[in-house]
Every structure is written in structure tokens, then in C-alpha cells.
Amino acid sequence: MADEDRSSKTEEPTEKKIRDTVEKGNLPVSREAPILASLLATMAFFVFQLKDGAAHLLLALESTMENPLQWQLGTGADALHVLEMFAVQMGQFILPATLFLMVGGVLASLLQNPPQINFERIRPKASNVSMASGFRRIFGFKGVTEFGKAMFKFIAIGVVVATILVSGFPTMMEAMQADPVLLPELILHMAMKLLSGVSIATILLVAADIGLSRMHWRRDLMMTKQEIKEEAKQMEGDPMVKARQRQVARERAKRRMMSDVPKATLVIANPTHYAIALRYVREDGGAPVVVAKGTDLVALKIREIAESNDVPVIEDKLLARSMYDHVEIDQMIPPQFFKAVAEIIYYLYTRSGTKMGVATA
């Protein structure tokens, strides 16, 4: 089943999928980068701090051991005081090394991804204790990749250590006959060579691991065609829901339009296909305003409401058909229809003998 799901994910992840994944804290991370950072931090500590720190620590211990009578050890408080002194001296030596390692670890994380606060990564998940998920992690593609990286580290470190020890064997034999004071310098030199060799091998591993981690991350984000469609629906709205919303909006507009027909001054109609209701109030100024328009059944409904409310209905096929395509509800009629509509209004005025333009409320 997992293979089928994987094979169906043929589409590149969308920007939304990538953004949501990043917001959840799921980012491509190389586990080898902090190891390289630790090695480089250790080398930096050896170069910049080890000699001075070791010399200071040895000097403090030497002054203590050469004159032990200066310390009173009559009570437990005296012994605690001596231990505190040694702890301070050791802390001054160890603290710089800790700071180097901390800075290296932080930089290794910052250079891979920007920092973010996210609690999603530490939330308990059933998949973390699932035997099936664990089996896939161990024996799946990622498990094979991790095993390959472990083998590479084991072989690379073994080769580097063996090479350095073999090449430095004559020097170590000579050191056995040399002054013991020179041994710390020799040990530091050998340690730096070992760290340098291991760091070079680790750099190659980290470069490959960063590429693989991003490739795995991108591969896990691949989407199926159905997921693409579902995401499009979420972003743009479900077409069925949007169609329903448009239908509701049209029905509301239609009801409001029909409620305005009794307020119209006249209706211009093509007997059965088109109807346009106009409202004209001379005191308000301006041209007549379209309060309703429609075709077929809607046109018949407009005529029915108009006739039941004593609104004059004028049948003019050509004018009704021409106006329908150029007028909008709640808008004044365009100038090209001023003369024709004015003649109709004047006709109604002269026929009725009443003051046209005083519309009912």
C-alpha cells in the first residue's frame, strides 16, 4: 500500500504545500553537519585556547601541590573550599571548550535553515511508537541511506587514523627517547592531524548528506493529482459551494428587483421576451433609472407585477431589445435612449393628464 501511495505521488509540491510544511517545522536537516561543526570547534579550541588554558591550569595545580601546608583541612568546610578552588580552575579550562562546541552547533543549525519556534515537532505522535513505521524507517530508503553514511564514516575514519598513525609511527618511537616535556606538543600535533583528516572526510559526507536530506524532503512532499485538486479547491473555494453562493446571490437580487417594480414609472416590454422597468422622478433630476429587467419568465413576472400595481406597460419590441443589452439595474439609462424614453414619458403624461414623474413611495 505504501508503494502504491508513493507511485501515485507524481506531482511536484505546490508553494502552499511547501509553506505549510515549513510552518510545521518539517525542514530538511543534515544530521552530519553538527558532527562536522563539533570537529571544527574542537580544532579551533586546540589552536586558540588549549595551550594557554592548559598552561594556566598546570600552573595553578603546581602552586597547590608544591605548598600543600598552605591549606587548612581541619574541617569539612576547609575541604569544600579546596574542592571549590579546583572546580573553578577546571571550569576556566573547560568553559571555553564548551562555548566553542555550543557556537559550532548553533551555526550548523542556522546555516541550514532559519530559526523558528515550533511545538509541532515535539508533539507526541502515534507513528513514533508504531512498529510498522519503525520498520519502514529502519529498512526503508532512509534507513539504507543512514546505514551507508555510517559505513562511510567508519571506513573513512579508520583509513584516516590508520594512515596518520602509520606515518607518525617513527616520530612516536623517537619521542619515547626524547625529553618528556616535549610529549604534550607531540600529542597535540598528532591530535590536530587526526582531527584535520577526519574533518576533511566529514566535509565530503556533509555535502552529500545535505543534498540527500533535501532530496528526501522534496520527495516526501510530492503530491498526487487528487491532492493538487483538493488544494486548489481550498484556495479558490469549492466550485459547488461557489455556484450555490452565486445562485443565492442571484435569487436575492431577483427578489429585491421584483420588490422595486411597483415603484417604477413605466415598463418597456417586448411582448413576451424582454421587460425593463424604469423609475423617473423629475424633482430628483437626471435620467430615468433601471429598477428591474429580465427575459422570458422574469419578463412576464415584471409585467404581471407592474400591471397589478397600475404601472404603465409600453410594448416596443425594438427599444426593449436594444435597451436590454445596454442598461444595468440601479443605473441611469445611457444617453442614446434619452429621446425615445422621453417621448414615451411625454405620451403617458398627455394620455393620463396627470403629472408624470411623481412616483409612489
N, C-alpha and C positions, 0 to 999 in steps of 0.2 A: 504493500500500500504506500509506503514511504517513497519507493522508487517511482510509482505512478505519479504521486504528487510532485516529485522532483521533475519528472519528464514533462509534466504539463506546464511547468513554470518556464515559459519560453520568452516572456516579455521583459524588457529592461524596466527596472523600478522607476516610478514616476518621482517627480520632485517632492510631491506631498508625502509619498511613502518614505523617502529618504529623510525628509524633515521630521516626520513623526517618529521615525526610528532614532534619530539623533536626540530628539527631545526626551525620549525614554531612557537615554543613557547607553544605548546599544551602539558602540563605536568600535571601529577596527583598532585593535591594540596588539602590539608585538610584546610577547612575554620575555623575549630575549633582550629587548632594549634596556630594561632596568639592570640586567646582569652586566651588560657592557658598561652602563653608567657606573655600577659599583666597581668594576675593574679599573676604569679610568679615574674614579675618585680615589681609589687606593693608591694608584700610581702618583696622583697629584699629592696625596698625603706623604708618600715616601720622599718625593722630590722636595717639597716645600716645608714640611713640618717634622719629619721623623728625626732627622739629625739633631736639630735644636731641642726638640721635645725630649728625646732620649737623653741628651747630654744634661738637660736641666733635671730630669728625674734621677739620673745616676748621681749627680752632684748632691741632690737632697738626701738620697739614701746613703751616700758615702759619709756625709757630715753626721748623719744619725748613727751609723754603725761605728764610726771612729771614736765617738764620745758617748757611749751608752749611759754613763753616770749622770748626764745632764737631765735625764728623765726620771721622774719620781713615779714609782709603780706601787705605792703603798696601798692604794685603794682601787676599787673598780672604776671610779671616776677618772683616776690617772690613766688607767689602761684605755678607757674610752677616748680620752684626749689624744693619746698617741695614735690610736686607730683612726681618729678623725683627721689627724695630720697626714697620715699615709693616704687616706682616701682623697684628701684634697690634692695631694701631689699626683696620684694616679688619675684623678679627674682632669687635671690640667693637661695630662698627656693623652687621655682617651677622648676628651671632648672635641678637639679639632678633627680627629678621625671620624667621629660621629657626624659632625657638621659636614664634612666632605661627602660622606655617604648620603646624608639627607639631601643636600643640594643636588647631587648626581641623580638621585631617584626622582626628585621633583622635576628636574629638567628633562629627564627621559619621558615623563608623562606629558609635560607641557609641549614638547616638540612634536609629539604625535597627534594630540588633539587639544583644543582649547578647554580650559577648566569649566566645569559646571556642577551645580549641586542637584543631585537627582537621587531620590529614595527608591526609585523603581528597581534599581539593581540589587538592593538588599532586601526587597520584599520576598518573603518565603514563597516558593513555587513548588507545586507537586512534581514537576518534571525533574527537579533537582534530586529527588529521592526515588524516582521511578527507575526500576531495574531495566526496563526497555530503553529508556533514554540513556541510562548509563552504559548499556551495551553498545548503543549506536555511537556514543561519544568515544568509547574505547576502541571499537573495531571499525568505526566508520572512517570516512575520508580524513576528518580532522585528527582522529586517533592515529592513523597511519602517518600523517604529517608530523605529529608530535613525536612519534617513535623515531622517524627519520631525523628530526632535529636532535633528539637525544643521542642517537648513534653518531651523528656528525660531531657533536660536542665531545663525546667520549673519545672518538678516534683522533680528532684534531688536537685535543688537549694531550692525549697520550703521545702523539707524534711530536708535539712541541716540547713537552717535558723530556722525552727521551733524547731528542736532538740536542737540547741545551745541556742536559746532564752529561751526555757523551762528549760534547765539545768542551765542556768545562771540567771534565774529569782530571786532566793533568794539572790544572790550576788548583783544584781541591787537594790533590796529593801534595803539591808543593806547600799549600797553606798549612798542612799538618806539621811541617818542619819550620814554619815561619813564626814570627812573634804573635802571640795570642791577641795582642792589641789590634792587629790587622784583620782579625776574623769578622767583626761586625761589618766592616767595609766590604769584605768579600761576600758575606751573606746578603747584604743589601744589593750589591751588584748582581748577584745571581737571581735574587727575587725580582729585580727590575727586568731582567731579561726574560724570566718566566712570564711575568705579567704582560710584557710587551708582546711576546709571541702569542699568548692566549688572547689578548685583546685584538690582535690583527685577525686571528681566526674568527673571533666573535663578531667583528665588524662585518665580515662576509656573511655570517649567519644572520645577523640582524637585518642586513639589507634584503636578504632573501625572505626573511620572516615577515618584514613589513609588507613586501609585495604580496606574499601568500595570505597574510591576515586580511588585507584589503580585498583580495580576490575572493576569499571565503565569505567575507562580509557582503560583498556585492552579489555573490552567488546566492546567499541566503535571502537576499531581498528580491530576487527575481519573482515575477508575478504571472499569474495565469491571465488569459484573456477575460475570463469572468471577473476577476478581481479588478482589472482595468475598468470594466464597465460599471461595476459597483462603485468604484471610487468616483468615476465621472458622475454617477447619479448623486452621490453625496455632495459633490462640489457644486453641481449645477441644479440639483433638485431632481427628484423622481419625475419623469415625464408624465406619468399618470396623475401624480399629485398636482403638477403644474397645470395640466389640462383641466383638472377639476377646479382649480383655483380660477383659471380663466373663464370657465363656464359659469361659476358662481358670480364672478365679476360682471359677466355679460348679462346674467339674469337680473342682478341688482340694478345695472344701468338701464336695462329694459323696463323694469318696474318704475324706476324714477322717471324715465322718459314718458311712460304712459300716464303717470300721475300729473305730468305737466301739460298734457294735451288739452284738458278743459280750460287751461289758462291761455290757450292760443287765440290769435286774432282770426286766422284762417288756415285752411289746409289746402294745399295744391296737390292734386292727385292725377295719376294715370288710372283709369277706372278700377283696375284690379291689381296692378303690379307695383306701383310706386305711390308713396304718400309722404308729403313734407308739411309739417305743422310749423307755422310762423307766428311769432308774437311781436306786435308792433305797438308801442306806446309813444305817441308823438311828443308828449311832455318830457320823456327821457332823452330825446334826441337820438341821432344815429339811425342806422338801417334796421330793418326787421331782423330778429334773432331766431335761429332754428331751435325749436324746443323738442322736436321729435322727427324722425324719419325712419322709413322702413320699406321693405319689399314684400310682395306676396301676402302671407298670413299676417305679418306685422303691419303691412299697409292697410289691410282690411280692418285690423283691430283699431288702428289710428282713426280710420274713417268712422268706425262704429262709435268710438268714444266721442269723437267730435260731433257727430250727428245727435247723439244722446244729450249733449251739453249745448246744443244750438250754436255750435261753431260752424261758420260757413265752409263748405267744401266746394272748391272750384276745380273742375276737371279740365286739365290742359296737358295732354299727353307729351307734347314736345318739351314744354317747360319743366314738367315734373321729371322727365327722364334726364334732361340736361342738368337740372339743379342737383339731382341726387348725387352725381359723381363729383360735385364741386363744393358742396356745403358740408359743414360739420356741426354736430349738436353743441348748443351753447355758444355758437359763433355767429357773428353777423353774416348775412349773405354777401357774396362777392359783388363788386361794382357792376359787372356785366349784367346782373339781374335786377338792378335798381329800377330801370324803366318799366320792365314787364310787371314786376311785383307792384310798383306804384300804380300802374294802370288798373290792376285788379283791386287794390285797396280803394282807389277812387271809385271804381264801379260799385263796390259793395257800399260805399258811403252814399252814393247817389241813389242806389236802389232802395236802401233801408231808410234813408232820410234821417239817420242818426249820426251822432258824432263818432266816427271811427277813430280808433286809437285809444279810447278809454277802456282798457281791458279790465276784466273782472279779476279780483284778488284771488 
